[in-house]
């Protein structure tokens, strides 16, 4: 009888101990939510964002001393939290602002995530980050460039990427240099969708050029996820602008390039505002008929053996595609968020927020070609920067501007096919 009592007490003790052990295991994992379009028209971007973050998780959760000064690479896990591993819960926003909002709410209230990242399209980042703000959860964005995202007085939203105003200045400086070399760049046309991203970027570019004394000669807006853009291309063909700046997600960018070929229209210069023109699906679908298109970027693979080259290798092994600028900016934002959690040595939102505000990363600590990462009072990285790349060899972009960073000289006029 005594033996049975002792056995019962031991069983009860084991039942009591198990939850405590599980709680300890849970404390050794930091859960982060990631909201991206994993289905719908922008699924390619979302799937590649997921691959980028999974590569970053590998670098953070396992020791990678080959990455030099990269924060979190030397040790396995987050040293500030005793080696805790990072776990990401991915949510599909389906390319819908409402769905993105609902998924963000689910990640916060049901998954109990410590912090958030996402959401690719500016319109979805707008709604998703509003939910994070309401619940006091840090939201770090790496790729959405609509100007108003950091103009809402939010305290929990931080954006790592350069924004539309930065790229507008880059476009103007690049075109001014081309003009000085004898290239005609007086008449500039903007082609953009009617989303938060398209309308915001077009407005910023228009204002930036006007401040420099150059008016946009033609502004063409169209419905996102268009099925026919012949009217817009014919309008460009009739007006004959010197430069066409394209602001479009991947499905629309592909459709425009195919329509330009079908209507035999080749503007002298095409500059893409990243987005769809950087997406691997664009390169696969129309890269060979888009030779000479310029694009903005902050990503460069770098020399063999460099940290960026190693990241590119890991990413290609994971995704099957070359690293593009958008996926790279998303990965950089994830590194910044995890670095802040590590420095906070806590999963408390307020402490992570404080660590994000104190972020001061140097160029050799980054995978992107930024001057550093430091946030202003609005949550915008004031050290973000970019360059101009060009599709020259069929399937790969090369850096062509500024000269100090260029791998090759820009080729003009636009070749197309």
WOJOVEN-V436788 format. One record per backbone hydrogen bond with DSSP energy under -1.0 kcal/mol. CO is the residue of the C=O (numbers start at 1). NH is the residue of the N-H. E is the energy in kcal/mol with one decimal. If there is no record, write none. Layout:
CO|NH|E, CO|NH|E
This chain:
1|5|-2.1, 2|6|-2.4, 3|7|-2.6, 4|8|-2.6, 5|9|-2.3, 6|10|-2.3, 7|11|-2.4, 8|12|-2.5, 9|13|-2.4, 10|14|-2.4, 11|15|-2.2, 12|16|-2.0, 13|17|-2.3, 14|18|-1.9, 17|21|-2.3, 18|22|-2.5, 19|23|-2.8, 20|24|-2.1, 21|25|-2.1, 22|26|-2.4, 23|27|-2.0, 26|29|-1.6, 28|85|-2.7, 30|87|-3.0, 31|114|-3.5, 32|89|-2.8, 33|117|-1.9, 34|91|-2.9, 36|38|-1.4, 36|93|-2.0, 40|43|-1.7, 42|46|-1.7, 43|47|-3.1, 44|48|-2.1, 45|49|-1.9, 46|50|-2.3, 47|51|-1.9, 48|52|-2.1, 49|53|-2.3, 50|54|-2.2, 51|55|-2.0, 52|56|-2.0, 53|57|-2.3, 54|58|-1.7, 55|59|-2.1, 56|60|-2.3, 57|61|-3.3, 58|62|-1.5, 60|77|-2.5, 64|67|-1.9, 65|68|-1.6, 67|70|-1.8, 70|73|-1.5, 73|64|-4.4, 78|81|-1.6, 78|83|-2.5, 78|84|-1.0, 79|82|-1.8, 84|78|-2.8, 85|30|-3.1, 87|32|-2.8, 89|34|-2.4, 91|36|-2.4, 93|96|-2.3, 96|100|-2.7, 97|101|-2.0, 98|102|-2.3, 99|103|-2.9, 100|104|-1.9, 101|105|-2.0, 102|106|-2.2, 103|107|-2.4, 104|108|-1.9, 105|109|-2.9, 106|110|-2.5, 106|111|-1.9, 107|113|-2.0, 115|33|-2.8, 116|140|-2.6, 117|35|-2.3, 119|121|-1.5, 121|125|-2.6, 122|126|-2.2, 123|127|-1.1, 124|128|-2.9, 125|129|-2.4, 127|131|-1.3, 128|132|-1.8, 129|133|-2.4, 130|134|-1.9, 131|135|-1.9, 132|137|-2.5, 138|116|-2.6, 139|158|-2.6, 141|160|-2.8, 145|164|-1.5, 146|149|-1.4, 147|150|-1.1, 148|151|-1.7, 156|139|-2.9, 158|141|-3.2, 159|381|-1.9, 163|167|-2.1, 164|168|-2.6, 165|169|-1.7, 166|170|-1.7, 167|171|-2.9, 168|172|-2.3, 169|173|-2.6, 170|174|-2.7, 171|175|-2.7, 172|176|-2.4, 173|177|-1.9, 174|178|-2.2, 175|179|-2.6, 176|180|-2.0, 178|183|-2.3, 179|182|-1.7, 187|242|-1.5, 187|243|-2.0, 188|217|-1.6, 188|218|-1.3, 189|245|-3.0, 190|220|-3.3, 191|247|-2.9, 192|222|-1.6, 195|199|-2.6, 196|200|-1.7, 197|201|-2.5, 198|202|-2.1, 199|203|-2.0, 200|204|-2.3, 201|205|-2.8, 202|206|-2.4, 203|207|-2.2, 204|208|-2.7, 205|209|-2.5, 206|210|-2.1, 207|211|-2.2, 209|214|-2.7, 210|213|-1.8, 218|190|-3.0, 220|192|-2.5, 229|233|-2.3, 230|234|-2.8, 231|235|-1.7, 232|236|-1.8, 233|237|-2.6, 234|238|-2.1, 235|239|-2.2, 236|240|-2.3, 243|189|-3.0, 244|271|-2.7, 245|191|-2.5, 246|273|-2.9, 247|193|-1.1, 248|276|-2.2, 249|253|-2.6, 250|254|-2.6, 251|255|-1.8, 252|256|-2.7, 253|257|-2.1, 254|258|-2.2, 255|259|-2.4, 256|260|-2.6, 257|261|-1.8, 258|262|-2.4, 259|263|-2.3, 260|265|-3.0, 261|264|-1.2, 268|414|-2.6, 269|244|-2.4, 270|294|-3.0, 271|246|-2.6, 272|274|-1.3, 274|277|-2.1, 275|278|-1.5, 279|282|-1.2, 279|283|-1.4, 280|284|-2.3, 281|285|-2.0, 282|286|-3.0, 283|287|-1.5, 286|289|-1.1, 287|290|-1.3, 290|293|-1.8, 291|416|-3.1, 293|391|-2.2, 294|272|-2.7, 295|389|-3.0, 297|387|-2.9, 298|369|-3.0, 303|306|-2.0, 306|310|-2.4, 307|311|-2.3, 308|312|-2.4, 309|313|-2.0, 310|314|-2.3, 311|315|-2.9, 312|316|-2.3, 313|317|-2.1, 314|318|-1.8, 315|319|-3.2, 316|320|-2.4, 324|328|-2.3, 325|329|-2.4, 326|330|-1.9, 327|331|-2.3, 328|332|-2.5, 329|333|-1.9, 330|334|-1.7, 331|335|-2.2, 332|336|-2.2, 333|337|-2.4, 334|338|-2.5, 335|339|-2.5, 336|340|-2.0, 337|341|-2.1, 338|342|-2.3, 339|343|-2.5, 340|344|-2.4, 341|345|-1.1, 341|346|-1.1, 348|352|-2.0, 349|353|-2.8, 350|354|-2.0, 351|355|-2.0, 352|356|-2.5, 353|357|-2.2, 354|358|-1.3, 356|359|-1.3, 361|373|-1.8, 362|365|-2.3, 363|366|-1.6, 373|361|-1.9, 374|382|-2.8, 376|379|-1.7, 379|159|-3.6, 380|376|-2.2, 383|371|-2.3, 387|297|-2.1, 388|400|-2.5, 388|401|-1.6, 389|295|-2.4, 390|398|-2.2, 391|292|-3.5, 396|392|-1.3, 398|390|-2.5, 399|407|-2.5, 399|408|-1.9, 401|388|-2.9, 402|405|-1.6, 402|406|-1.0, 415|417|-1.2, 416|291|-2.4
